[in-house]
Amino acid sequence: MRGLARLYPPSWRERYGAELDALLDDTPPSTRQTLDVIAGAARAWLHPARQLHSPGARMRTTIGVALYAWVTLAAGVAVFVQFTEDPGFGAVDAAHAGAGAAHGVFRVAAAASLGLVTLGLLPLAGSLLLTARRQHRSDVLRRLLSPVVAIAAFGLVLVLVVTLAPRSRVPGEGIGNWFLLLLAAGLVAGFGCAHGPAVAVRRLAVGAAPTRVAVVALAGAIVALAVATVGAALYSAELHTWMPGAGVSRPAFAVPFVALMALPAAIAAISLSRGLRAARSATLEG
């Protein structure tokens, strides 16, 4: 039950978490209690209490949620890229304008999203590092450096897979099930890259300007990945005509892919709408 209580938003837990823990300790666990906790957490996310959020706190919460969503969407984009890197797909792009255009939209949108995240979060990361050093906040510094550790660990796994995976002589066969190991390692590394900065942003407040820039940049990055998902869906539809046997052209791949990409995009959209309103409010107050 204590674990389920962590489903509530961080701002809610900071204010009411101790009271909820005490209530759960005094109440025998039951199915009804479990459902009540889950429903209460859902309500707290969908209808956050205004008194728990100043504009700055709202923006920081939005940055954390958007980071998790962006990493999840970026993982989906990476999987789609992996499945469409064989030379045969390039031949289809060149021969059929519709497929080439859809694939081009996917690539440009994915690259734009990466650029927005990188450039938009740099001012915030710099402010957090300087403030954490001045205040001797080693906990925040460790969180900010966690992406470096996560990327290095993924690089080690990548080297091991490249070294150990058997070489295939069949074009397009790739590395087989070793790709699943890389996918799992990539997801863990992506979570590490998002989790550390998300916690750091929540623990340490910095200037409003870099926080606003980060919120706006993440909003643009999420929109770009949503556009990339639409491009991927259109590309899959085009491939279904010209390469019906290709994995990404099959409805069994395309439909779940779009559905899974839509969930984090929707969550990010809800949080970003609140974060952008808070950014506007902070600008007006400033």
C-alpha positions in Angstrom: 0.0 0.0 0.0 2.9 2.4 0.7 4.1 1.6 -2.9 0.7 2.5 -4.3 0.7 5.8 -2.4 3.7 6.8 -4.5 1.3 7.0 -7.5 0.2 10.4 -6.2 1.9 13.5 -7.7 5.1 14.6 -5.8 3.6 17.9 -4.8 0.6 16.1 -3.3 2.9 13.6 -1.4 5.0 16.4 0.0 1.9 18.0 1.6 -0.4 15.0 2.4 1.9 12.0 2.1 2.5 11.5 5.9 -1.2 11.6 6.6 -2.0 9.1 3.9 0.8 6.8 5.2 -0.6 6.9 8.7 -4.1 6.2 7.4 -2.9 3.2 5.4 -1.0 1.9 8.4 -4.2 2.0 10.5 -6.4 0.4 7.9 -6.3 -3.4 7.0 -5.3 -3.8 3.3 -8.2 -4.7 1.1 -9.2 -4.7 -2.6 -11.5 -1.7 -2.0 -8.7 0.2 -0.3 -6.4 -0.5 -3.2 -8.9 0.7 -5.7 -9.6 3.9 -3.6 -5.8 4.7 -3.5 -5.5 4.2 -7.2 -8.6 6.3 -8.0 -7.4 9.1 -5.6 -4.0 9.2 -7.3 -5.7 9.5 -10.7 -7.9 12.3 -9.5 -4.8 14.1 -8.0 -3.1 13.9 -11.4 -6.1 15.0 -13.4 -7.3 17.7 -11.1 -4.3 19.0 -9.1 -5.0 21.2 -6.2 -4.2 24.8 -7.0 -2.8 25.6 -3.6 -0.1 23.0 -4.0 1.4 24.6 -7.0 3.0 28.0 -7.4 3.9 28.8 -11.1 7.5 27.7 -10.5 6.5 24.5 -8.8 4.0 23.7 -11.6 6.6 24.3 -14.3 9.1 22.0 -12.5 6.6 19.2 -12.2 5.7 19.6 -15.9 9.4 19.3 -16.8 9.7 16.0 -14.9 6.6 14.5 -16.5 7.6 15.8 -20.0 11.1 14.3 -19.6 9.7 10.8 -18.9 7.2 11.1 -21.8 9.9 12.3 -24.2 12.2 9.4 -23.3 9.4 6.9 -23.8 8.5 8.5 -27.2 12.1 8.7 -28.2 12.5 4.9 -27.5 9.6 4.2 -29.8 11.2 6.3 -32.5 14.5 4.5 -32.1 12.7 1.1 -32.5 11.0 2.4 -35.7 14.4 3.5 -37.0 15.9 0.1 -36.3 13.2 -1.6 -38.2 13.5 0.6 -41.3 17.3 0.9 -41.7 17.8 -1.9 -44.3 18.6 -0.8 -47.9 15.3 -2.0 -49.3 13.4 0.7 -47.5 15.6 3.3 -49.1 14.7 1.9 -52.5 11.0 2.2 -51.8 11.5 5.8 -50.6 13.3 6.7 -53.9 10.7 5.0 -56.1 7.5 6.1 -54.4 6.9 9.7 -53.6 4.3 9.1 -50.8 6.6 6.7 -48.9 9.6 9.0 -49.3 7.6 12.1 -48.1 6.2 10.3 -45.0 9.7 8.9 -44.1 11.1 12.4 -44.6 8.6 13.9 -42.2 9.4 11.2 -39.7 13.2 11.9 -39.9 12.9 15.7 -39.8 10.5 15.7 -36.9 12.6 13.3 -34.9 15.7 15.3 -35.4 13.9 18.6 -34.6 12.7 17.0 -31.3 16.2 16.0 -30.3 17.5 19.4 -31.1 14.8 21.2 -29.1 15.4 19.0 -26.0 19.2 19.5 -26.2 19.1 23.3 -26.7 16.1 24.0 -24.5 17.4 22.1 -21.5 20.9 23.5 -21.6 20.1 26.8 -19.8 18.2 25.0 -17.1 21.0 22.4 -16.6 23.6 25.2 -16.3 21.5 27.1 -13.8 20.9 23.9 -11.7 24.6 23.0 -11.7 25.7 26.5 -10.7 23.1 26.8 -8.0 23.8 23.3 -6.7 27.5 24.1 -6.4 26.9 27.4 -4.6 24.6 25.7 -2.1 26.7 22.6 -1.8 23.8 20.3 -2.9 25.7 17.1 -3.6 22.3 15.3 -4.0 21.3 17.5 -6.9 24.7 17.3 -8.5 24.6 13.5 -8.4 21.1 13.6 -10.0 22.3 15.9 -12.7 25.3 13.7 -13.5 23.2 10.5 -13.7 22.6 10.8 -17.5 26.3 10.5 -18.0 26.4 7.3 -16.0 23.4 5.9 -17.8 24.8 6.6 -21.3 28.2 5.2 -20.3 26.5 2.0 -19.1 24.5 1.7 -22.3 27.6 2.2 -24.3 29.2 -0.7 -22.4 26.2 -3.0 -23.2 26.4 -1.9 -26.8 30.0 -2.9 -27.0 29.3 -6.3 -25.4 26.5 -7.0 -27.8 28.5 -6.0 -30.9 31.3 -8.2 -29.6 29.2 -11.3 -28.7 26.4 -11.2 -31.2 27.0 -13.7 -34.1 27.6 -12.2 -37.5 24.6 -12.8 -39.9 25.2 -13.5 -43.6 21.6 -12.9 -44.4 20.9 -9.2 -45.4 18.3 -7.6 -43.2 18.5 -10.3 -40.5 20.4 -8.0 -38.1 21.4 -9.3 -34.7 18.2 -11.2 -33.9 17.2 -11.5 -30.3 20.3 -9.5 -29.2 18.3 -6.5 -30.3 15.8 -7.2 -27.4 18.8 -6.9 -25.0 19.8 -3.6 -26.5 16.2 -2.4 -26.4 15.9 -3.2 -22.7 19.2 -1.6 -21.9 18.2 1.5 -23.9 14.9 1.8 -22.0 16.7 1.6 -18.7 19.3 4.1 -19.8 16.6 6.4 -21.1 14.8 6.2 -17.7 18.0 7.0 -15.9 18.6 10.0 -18.2 15.1 11.4 -17.4 14.8 10.4 -13.7 18.0 12.1 -12.4 17.2 15.6 -13.9 13.5 15.3 -13.1 14.3 14.8 -9.4 17.0 17.5 -9.5 14.5 20.0 -11.0 11.9 19.2 -8.3 14.4 19.5 -5.5 16.1 22.8 -6.4 14.4 25.9 -7.7 16.3 28.2 -10.1 15.5 31.3 -12.1 12.1 31.5 -13.9 13.6 32.2 -17.3 15.5 28.9 -17.9 12.6 27.0 -16.4 10.2 28.7 -18.9 12.6 28.0 -21.8 12.7 24.3 -20.7 8.9 24.0 -20.6 8.4 25.6 -24.0 11.3 23.5 -25.5 9.8 20.3 -24.1 6.4 21.2 -25.5 7.9 21.7 -28.9 9.8 18.4 -28.6 6.7 16.4 -27.7 4.8 18.0 -30.6 7.7 17.1 -32.9 7.6 13.5 -31.8 3.9 13.4 -32.2 4.4 14.6 -35.8 7.1 11.9 -36.2 4.6 9.3 -35.1 2.1 10.5 -37.7 4.8 10.3 -40.3 5.7 6.8 -39.2 2.0 5.7 -39.4 1.7 7.2 -42.9 4.9 5.5 -43.9 3.7 2.1 -42.7 0.5 2.6 -44.7 2.5 3.3 -47.8 4.8 0.4 -47.2 1.8 -1.9 -46.9 1.2 -1.3 -50.6 4.7 -1.6 -51.9 6.4 -3.9 -49.3 3.6 -5.9 -47.6 5.9 -8.3 -46.0 8.0 -5.7 -44.2 7.5 -5.7 -40.4 6.5 -2.1 -40.0 4.0 -2.3 -42.8 1.9 -4.9 -41.0 -1.1 -3.6 -39.0 0.0 -5.9 -36.2 3.0 -3.6 -35.8 1.7 -0.2 -36.9 -1.5 -0.1 -34.8 0.1 -1.1 -31.4 3.0 1.3 -32.2 0.7 4.3 -32.7 -1.4 3.3 -29.7 1.6 3.0 -27.4 3.1 6.3 -28.7 -0.3 8.1 -28.1 -0.4 7.3 -24.3 2.8 9.2 -23.2 2.0 11.9 -25.7 -1.4 12.4 -24.1 0.0 12.4 -20.6 2.7 15.0 -21.6 0.0 17.1 -23.4 -2.1 17.4 -20.2 1.0 18.3 -18.0 2.4 20.7 -20.6 -0.8 22.6 -21.0 -0.7 23.3 -17.2 3.0 24.1 -17.4 2.6 26.5 -20.2 -0.2 28.3 -18.4 2.1 28.5 -15.4 4.9 29.9 -17.6 2.6 32.5 -18.9 1.5 33.4 -15.4 5.1 33.7 -14.2 5.9 35.9 -17.1 2.9 38.2 -16.3 3.9 38.3 -12.6 7.5 39.1 -13.6 
